[in-house]
């Protein structure tokens, strides 16, 4: 095997500018070169922390805040599209107007800066004291403040099995699965995260990504942004935190990994944090991106593409209000975007466990965001890692009498949470604990509620009130007197109850009702669990019948078509059901029992034909079958299975071997009739991992580069004329980004200094593959490309190095941890 890596030092010039949102905003931004006014010095706040920094280093950067703020209150009376455009335009125009003279002044000084409109602020990267003194004479400036450095609210990881449990216990505990049974999974709602990014190709996330066009095609415009520039063309996650939190919001691989609250919702993301830190400039850029998402060139911004809710699992450990991000939150709320923030962890801030009063950090401390603390995974008890209120920034948007300073608002599971991670498309980790794991439950709950109650979309105050009012109370003695009470500054109003919240949300949208009973058309017995859907030209509502077959739908006055479905029955449709304002319409529904037919088959090893003990998950369209976990198991001795399924449904079978080392398989059966096919599945063993029972590695070459000596015995480093080459000692101090924990081989041109050229090969020793039926090439990697002129290539030689066949060539980022694997049998 031969690897060729070509790296050249590229000097990039980055022009930072201001971005118009729509054509009407693209008025001329030119202005005469401004000079500080000669009038009396305006009253401008200069933050004391910044004064200290400037005294130590006058080149310190800072944030310039402007006085002018637009009136965004009219937005609250607008529809979703008009609302987003109004807010983005008002903010943009205000910033263009009020920042013009200061920007001209900075341009004249040759100062590098970044201008924002989501908050009327300019970020200066570096200047000198004379420039700062000049800024103090601009009357439009309100304050000059120090840069903020925020952090992820890092989870506490513990050793825990990561085996799938179908629906994860934390999701079932808050009754999200019972919401799905009513037909609400978050359809039509878009959630977002300010986090470390997302592994968008992950099995549990890829089908929920808004940029997934189907058929393996993706459009990342308007769906992804990385202010750090490490992943400029597609979503990436160098930490795993963002992939984990997104999994709790929407994750579902269609099989045994149901890890998310709202699997019917779509997601988008912005990389506000790189590895573990979150820069204020990057956080502002993400905030602006969500208010009016842009394409991958940072052009053509479109507020119509903004998300409905944003999850934020980052913050600080301050014990007092810091409003540096307040204008962002205010703008999001005006645009109808729901802000959710983690309350913070005691361990991250050096607090005891439990942390005690006044330990909630910013921005969760803000009065007008939903701050989320933690309960256990499925015990409904306060988790002692979770930071407490109160806040010194009282809620003026949605205060409960006497509790305007309450934090957290609610709790959600945050102990031993299993979700998706970034190390592979089928990689999951359990054992993650922290309020970072709790907040995504609430973001997913908002998607469920707004999917069930479209009239609440964008209504932060009403939605938060419902979440609080339907929470399961957790009495707790927070030391404020009176013993254990509700609410309290440790547990807020309690733990979220998804079913109660969604039912209350749906009931709030309507001026009339449709009620009735669902029965068996043959026996007249009540049918529980039937899904009843009412559809009009402008509205759609769903509910399920109770143990007595009774159902209630809150609707607006209109003419509806009712459709009732229940597994084991034929779907019944009743048109022209009229709902009248302030009246209740009664409509009973009789369901005809369906016929059942046997589906049977065998699961085997595709290579040997051996029978396999396997788990078969079964889902159906339009309704799912009722079976334990919607699944069956094969006979471990024969690999055979049999199940009775109802007619007329198209079923999807997901087949996974009980032992490791096999790829999963899926197949469709139906629409099921009396001629149910014999459905066999042959699972492919993973020849790269070679962990399936009965398989072993034969006559191969393996190297992990973890030994002290580099290159390993038999390997050769060739320098083809450059001044930098392959090495094994991490000269750039980057750490192992391949997914391993030890040493690694690296060709790092940056570590060799300015003027570096690189043309170097790392060549393996030859080895004999004669007599082998299959030869796989596999390696772990991370490739960071600076420009398309750089190339990384992997070749193999069938003749001891005389000729080479290219296997893969990269000239764009291929960030790890990642694994390349390919069958090269035909080439050798």
N, C-alpha and C positions, 0 to 999 in steps of 0.2 A: 504494500500500500504506500502511496506517495501523496503527500499533502503540499500544495503550493499556496503560499500566502503572500500577497503583494500589498504593502502598506506604505503610503506616502503621507508626509505631514502636510495638512491643508490648513491654511489660515483663512478663517471665515470672518466676514464683516457683517454684523447684524444691525439692521436699521430698525429702531423701535419707533413706532408711530401710533397715531390714534386711528381707530377704525370706525367709519360710519356704519350705521345699522341698516338704513334703507336709503333708497335713492333720494328721497326728500330731505334726508339728513346730510347729503353729500355736498352741502354748500361749501364755498371756498373757506379754507382754514387759514389762508394767508393773512398776515397782519404786519404792520410796520414794526421794526425792531423796537421793542419796548425798553424803556429805562425806568428804574425805580422813581416813583414820584418824589418830588421835592417837598411835599407837604409834611406836616408833622407825622412822626412815626405812628402807624396804626397800632391798635391794641391787639397784638398777635401773641397767642400762647406758644411758647417754646418749651417743650417738655423737659423737665429737669434731667431725666435720664439722658436725653440727647445732649444737653449742655455738658454733662459729664463726659460723654463720648467725644464730643468735639474738643473738649479741653485736652483729652488724651491723644486724639488724632483728628485733625481738622478735615481730613478727607473722608470722614465717616458719611455714609449715605443716610437718607431720611425720607419721611413722607410729608408732603405738603397737602394740607386739607383746606378746601375752599368754603367760603361762607354760603354761597348760593345753593339752595336746594329747591327742586321743583315741587309743586303741589301734586301729589300722586293720588289724592283722595278720590277723584272722579273714576279711577280705574275700578273701584270696588262695585260700581254699578254697570260694568261692561261685560260682554260675553268673552269667552276665552281668547279668541283671536284678536278682537279689538283691544282687549285689556293688555295683552302682551306687547302689541305694537305701540300703544299709547305710552306705556311705562318706559320701554326702550328708547322711544323717540324723545320723550320729555327729559330723561336723564342725559341722553347724548347731547341734545341741544344745549342744555344747561352747562355741561362740561365744556363744549366747544366755545361757548360764549365767555364763560367766566375764567377759563384757563388760558385764553388766547395771549394776553400780555405776558403772563409769567412764562409760558412756553417760548414765546419769542425772545424773552430775556435769557432763558436757559440756552436756547439755540445760539444766541450771540456769544455766550460764554463757552460754547463748545461742550456743554454738559450732557452726559448720557442720562436719559430718563425714560420713564414709562408712564403714559397718561391713561387714566381710567375714567369711565363714566358710570359704572355700576355704583361706585361712590365717587364723589367729586374730589379726586385726589390724584396727585402726581408722585410717583416714586423716583427719587434721585439716587442713582447708584453711587456717585461720589462727586464731591466738589471741593471747595475750600471755604475758609471762614469768610472771606470777602463776598463770595456768592451768597452765603447764608445771610450776611448782614444786609446785602442788597434786597433779598427777598422780604426782609422785615419792613420794607417801605411800600409793599403792595397792599392796598387796602382790601382787595378781594380775598386775601388769604386769612383764614381763621386760625390755623395752628400749624406748627411744624413739629413733628413727632418722630421718635426713634422707630427704626424698623422692629418688627416683631418676628420672633422665631418660635413657631409652634411645633408641636410634636404629635405623632400618633398616640392615641390612648392604647398603649401596648397591652395585649392580652397576657395573662399568666398561663403558660402552657404546662399541662401535666401529662404524664403518660396515660394514654387511654386507647383502647381498641378503636380502629376506624372502620370496622365492619359495617356495611349498610344495615339499617333496620327498617327498610321500606320507608315509611313516614317517620322522620326523626322524632324522638320523644318530646323535645322542646316544642316542636310544631304541633304535635297532638295535644300537648298539655294546655296550650292556649286556645285549643279548639279550632284551629285554622282548617283542619281536615273536614270539620262539620260545616264550615262555610263553603268549602268546595262542593260538598254534597248538595248544597242549595243552588249550585251552578255558578257561583262567583269565585273566580280565581285571579281576578285583577285585570281582565280583558279591557283593552282600551286605555289603560293607564301606563305612563312611563315613569319609572323611578330612576334616580341617578345617585352617584356617589362621588364625594370629594375624598379621595383615598389614595392608595399607592398604585392604582390602576386595576386592571382586570385581565386575566388570561381568557380572552374571548373565545378561544377554541375549546374550552373545557366542556366536557360532555353535558354537564348540568347547567351550563350557561349559554352555549352557542345558539341554541334554538330560541332563546329569549332575547337575544341581542337585536336591537332595532336595526342595526346595520346589516343583518343577515338577510340577503335577498333570496335565499334558497338556491339549491343546486350547487353549493360550494362557492357561491358568489357573494361578495360583501361590498358594502359602500360605507366607508368610515367617515365620510363627510357628515358633519352635524351630529355625529354620534360619539366622537372621541376627540380629546385634546390633551396634549402633554406639554405644559409650559416649560418643562425642563429640557425638552427636545431629545430625550433619549429614545422615545418611541414615536417618531413623527408621523408615521403612515398607518399604524394600526395599534389597537390596544395592547398594552403589555403590563406586566406586574413583576417588579424585581424583589418584592418583599413577600407577598402572599396574603397580606392583610386585606387588601382590596378585593381579591378573589373570594376570600372567606366571607366577608361582609355581604358581598353581592349574592353569594350562594344562599345566605339566610334570607335575603329579600325575595329572590325569584327562582332559586335553584331547583331543578328537576331534570334528571337525565332520561325520563320516560320509562325508567325501569325501577330498580330497587333503591335508587338514591333520590328520595323526595326530601330535600333539605331546606326548601324555601317556603315562605309564607304565601307568596302570591305568584305561583308558577305561570299564570296567564298574562302577567304584566310583561312589558318590555323594559330594557335597561339601556342607559348610556352612561358615560363616565368621563371624569377629568382627573388627571394625575396631580392632585394638589400636594402630595407628599412623595418624596423620592424613595428613599429606603426606610427611614424612620422619622425624618424631620420634614417640616412643612413650612416653606417660606411664605412670608406675608404677600409678596408680589405674586407668587404662583397661586396662592389662595384667592387673591383678588381676581386674577385672570380666569380661574375656574368659575368664580361667581359670575363674572361677566359672560363667560361662555354659556352658562346655563340660562341666563336671562335672554340671550339672543345667540344661539349656537351658530357657528360659522363652519366653513369648509376647511379642508386640511391645509389650505394656504392662508388661512385666517382672513378670508374675504367672504363677501356675500352673506353676511349675518342675517339670520331669519328667526325672529322671536316666536313664530308659529311652531318651531321645532323644540321649544323649551320643555323640560320635564315637568311632571306634576308634583313630585316630592324629591327632596335631596337628603341623603343620609350623610352625616358628618361624624366620623369617629376619630376626631382630633380635638385638640384644645390646649389650654395651659393649666397651671396649678395655682394661679393667683387666687387670693381670698378676698379680692375686691373687684368690683365691676370695671372692666376695660372695654370701652365702646368702640375700639378701632374697627370692628367688623359690623357695627350696628347698622350703618346705612345699607350694607349688603342685605342683611336680614329684612330691613324695611322694604327694600326694592323687591326682593323675592316675594314677600307677602303681598305687595301691591300687584305684582304680576300673577298672583295665584299659586305660587310655588310654596309648598309646605316644607319648613325647615325642621329637621330632627337632629339633635345633638346628643352624644354620649355624655353622661354626667361626670365621668372621670373615675380613675381607680386609685385607691389608697396607696398601692405599691408604687405607682408611677410618681407620686408626689411626696413619698417619704412619710406618709401618715400611718398611724397605727390601724389595726383592723379590729372592729370597725373604725372609721376615720373620725367620727364626731361631727359636730355642727360646723357650718360655714366652710366646707371643704370642696364644694362644687366649683369647677374652673370655668373660664370663658372659652367659647361663647355659650355653652350650656347654661351659664349663669344669667343670660339675657332673659328679661321678663317675657318677651314675645317669641320664644322658641319652645318646643317641647323637649325638655331635658329628660333623659331616660337613664334609670338605674337598673340594678340587676336583682333577679331572684335566682334560685337554684334551677337546674335544668328542668325538673318536673316535680318539685316539691312545694312550690308556691311560697317559699320563705325568702325573706330579705337575705341577700348575699353580702357578707361583711367586707368585701373588697370595694363596694360601691360607695362613692362619695355622697355627702349629705348637703342639703341646703341649711339655712335659708339663703336667698339672694338679697343683695342690696340694690337690685334693679327691679323694682316691683312691676308686675304685669299690668299694663294699661290697656291691653287689647282684649284679654279674656280672663279677668280676675274673678276668682270665687270670693265672696264676701269673707273678709278676715284672713284670707290666704293668698293675697297678692304676691307675697314673697316666697311662695312655696317652690321648692326644688327637692327632688325631681318631681315632675308631673306624675309619671307612672313608672312601673318597673316591668321588665320582661326577662325571660330566661337568659342567663349569662354565665353559666357554669358548665364546663365540660361539653361545649357545643361542637358538634361535628359539621363541617362544611367543606366546600371546594377550596383547593389551594393551587398554587401556581407551578408546582413541580411536574405536572403532567396533565394530559387531558382527562384522565380518569383518576386523578389523585385527590384524596380527601384526608382530612385530619380531624380527629376528635381531641378533646382535652383543652380546647381554647376557652379561657375564662376571662371575663371583663365586661365593662359596660359597652365596649366596642362591639361585642357580640349581641348585646341587648338591643341597642338602638335599631339595627336593621329589622328586628321583629316589628317595631312600630312603623317603620317606613313601609314594610310589606303590608301591615294592617291598613294603612291609609289607602294603599292600592286596592285592597279588598273592599273597603268602605266606599270609595269613590266609584268603583266599578258597579257596586250594588245600588248606589245613590248618586246618579249623575248630577242632581241638583246641588250637591255639596262640593263639586269640583271647584277648587280655588277658595273654598270657605274654611279658612283656618280656624276661626273662633268656634264655629258650631262643631266642626269635626273634633277639635281638641276636647271640647266639653263632653261630647259623646264618649270619647275614649276614657276620660276621667270618670264620668258618671257610671259607666258600665264595667269599670275595673273591679276586680275581686279585692276587697279591702284586706290590708295586712296591718293589723294593729301593732304598734311598735313604740317603745318608750325611748323617745329621742332626747330625754333630759330636760325638756322644757316645762315639765310639771304635769301632773294628772295621770302619770303612768302610761301604759300603752293606749294609743288613741289613733283615730283616722280622721283626716289625713295627718301625716307626720313628715318630718324633714329627712327621714331615712328612706321611707317607702312611698312617699307621696300619697296618691289616692289608691294605690294598690297595683296589682299585676293585671296586665291587659287580658281581656276576655274577647277574643276575636268574634265569636259567634254573637254574643250580646251586642257588641259594638256594631257589627254589620246589620243585624236585625233592627237596631235602633236607628241606624243611618237610613236604611231602606224605608222605614216607617215615617221618617221625616220628610220624605219626598212624595207628596200626593195631597189631593183634596177630596178623595173618595176611596172606596174600598170594594174589592171583589172577594167574596168568601164562598166556601162550599165544603163538600165532603167528597173524598175520593174513595170509591168502593170497587170491589171485585164484581165484574158484570155477571159472573156465573153464580156466586154465592151471596152477593150483597154485603160481604164482610168488609170492614174498613181496611184500606191499604195505607200503611204508614210509609214514610220515606219517599213518596212519589214527588218528582219534581214537577211543579206547575209553573209554566211560563206564560206571561201575558205580553203580547206584542201588538203595538199600534204603529202608525206611520212614523211617529216621532219618539216612541218610548218603548222600553222593554223592562219588565220586572220578573223576578223569579222568587220562588219560595219552595219549601217542602212540606208535605202533609205530616201531621203529628201522629201519635200512637192511635188516635181515634179517626184518622183519615182526614182531619180538618185542616184547612189552609186559609190564610188571609193574605191578600195582596193590597198594599197601599199604592194607589195609582192616581194619576190626574184624569179629569173627565175626558173621555175619548171612547172610541170604539176599538175593542181589542179582539185578537184571536188567541184563545187559550189552547195550550198544548200540554198534556200531562203524560209523563213517562216514568216507568219504574221497571227495573230489571225483572224479567219474567212475565212481562205484560206487553201487549201491543200498544204503541203510542196512540192516544186519542186526541183529536183536534176538534175544537168547537169554535166556529167563526162568529163574528158579529155580537160579541158580548159588550153591552153598553154600560160604561161607568158614568155616573152623573154627580156633579159637585154636591158635596155634603150628604150623599146618600150611599147606602151599602147595597151592592148587587149580589145576589146569591146565585151561584152556578155550580151544581153538583156534577161530578165527572165519574163515569163508569169505565173501568179498564178491563179489556178482554185478555184472559191469560194466554200466554204464548206457549207454543210447543217447545220441548227440549230434545236435543239430539246429542249423541255421544261424539266427542272428538278424542282421538287417541293417537299415539305414536311412540317413537323411541328417540332418545338422545344418545349420541355416540361420539367417539373420537373420530375426527374426519380422516386421520391418517391410518389408524389401526382398526377402526370399527369397534373398539372396545365400548361397552355400555358405560354411561356416566350417570352418577347421582347429580341431579341438576334441579335448580329452582326455576319454575316457569311463572313469570308474572303475566297476568292477562288483563288487558284493558279493552274497552269496547266503544264503538261509535254507533248510535248516539248515547248509549248508556253502558255503564260498567257492570260486569258480572258480580254477583255476591258470592264470595268464597273467602276463607281465611286469608287475609292480606291480599286478596285478589290473586291468589297464587296456588300452584300445585307443585308437588315434588315427584320426581321420577323414582321408580323402584331402584335402589342402589345396586341390586344384583343384575337386573336386566336392562335398566335405562328406560323402561316403558312407563307411560302415564296414560290416564284416562280421566275425562271430566265431562259432565253433562252441561251443555250451554244452550241458552235460549235462541230460538230462530230469529232470522231477520237482522242480526247484528253483525257488523264487521269487527272481528277481534284482532288485536295485536298481541302476539306472543313474544315475550322477552325471555331468552333462555340464558342462564348463567350456571356454569359448573360449580359444584360445591367446593371442589379443590381448586387451588391456584394453578395458573399456567395455561389457561384457555381463554380465547377471545369469546365474548358474548355474541349471540345471534338473535335476530328478530325475524318475524314472519307474520303475514296476515292470513286470517281464516275468515271466509265469509264474503258476502252476507250469508249467514249460516242457513242451510236447508237440510232436508232429510239426507241428502247425499254428502254428509260431512266427510271431508277427505281424511285419509290416514296421514298425519302430519308429523314427519320426522325432522330432526335437527342434527346436523353434524357440526360439532364445534372444532375450530382450528386450534391446535396447540401453538403456543407462542414459542417459535423456534429460536428467537433471540434471547429471551429470558431463560428458556430451557429449564423451567421449574415444574412442569407437569409430571405427575408420577409415571415412572417407567422411562423417562427420557433423561439423557445425560449428554454432556458436552464431549465431543469426540475430536481429537487431533486439531485443536484450534490454537490461535495465538491470542494471548490476552496480556494487556499492560495497563496499569493504572497510574503510572508516573508518580506514585507516592513515595518511592524509595529516595534516599538521599542522593544517590548517583543519578545524574542526567547527562546525556540520554540513557535510558535503560540499556542493558546488554543487548547488543545486536541492532539497536536503532542508530540512525545516523542523522546528524544535523548538517545541512548543506547551505552555505552562504553563496548566493549567485551574484554577488557584486554589491550588495547593500552594506550598510554599516550597523545593522541591527538584525538579530536572528532569534530562532527558537531558544527558549531557556526554560528552566524548571523551578525557579526560585521566586516567582511573583515580584519582579522588579518594580512594578507600578503600585504594589500594595493594594490591589483591587479585591483580594479575597477570591475564593473559589466560587465562580458563578456557573459552574457546570452542574451543580447539584450534589457534588461530592463534598467531603469534609477535610480531605488531606491536600497534599501538594498536587500540582497539575502542570501540564505543558502549556506554555503561552508564547505567542509571538506578539509582543507589545511594542509598537513603534513609538508610542508616546513616552515610554520609559527611557528611551535612548536620547531624548533631548531634541532641540531645534535642529532642523536641517536633516532629519533622519530620512533615509530611504531603506526600504526593506524588500528583499527578494530572497526568500529562504524556504527550504524544504525540510520536512521531518519525515524520514523514510524508515519504514519498518523492516525487519529482517525478512527474507523470503521463507515461505513454509510450503510444505507439500500438501496439496488438497486432492490428490488423486485418490480415487476410491470413495470420496464423500459424495453423498446424493444431494446435499444442499449446503451452500456456503453463504453465510450472512456476514455483512459488514455492519458493525454497530459501534457508536461512540457517543459519549456525552460531550456537550460543547456549549460555548457562548461566543457569539461573534458580534463585535461592535464595529460597524462600518462608518467611516466619516464622509465618504463621497463615492460616487459611482465609478471613479477611476481606480478604486481599490477592489481587489478581487481575492476571494478565498476559494480554493479548489481542492477537491479530493479525487485522486486517481488511483486505479489499481493496475497492476501489470500481470498479464497472463504468462509472461516469458522471462521472469527473473529480472525485470527492469529494462529490457531492450525496447519495449513499446509500452505505452500507457493508455488506458481508457478512462475518460473522465466519468465520474459518478455523480458529482454535484458541484455546482459553482455558485457562489454567493457574491453579490455586489450591493446588497442592502442589509440592514440590520437583521440578525437572527439571534435575538437575545435569549439567554438561558435562564434558569436551568432547562435544558432541552436534550433530547436524544435523537440522533439520526440512526436509522436502521434501513437496510436494503438488501434484498436477495441478489447476490452477484453471481449466482451459479452459472448463468448463461454466458458470462463474460470471461470465465476462467477455464 
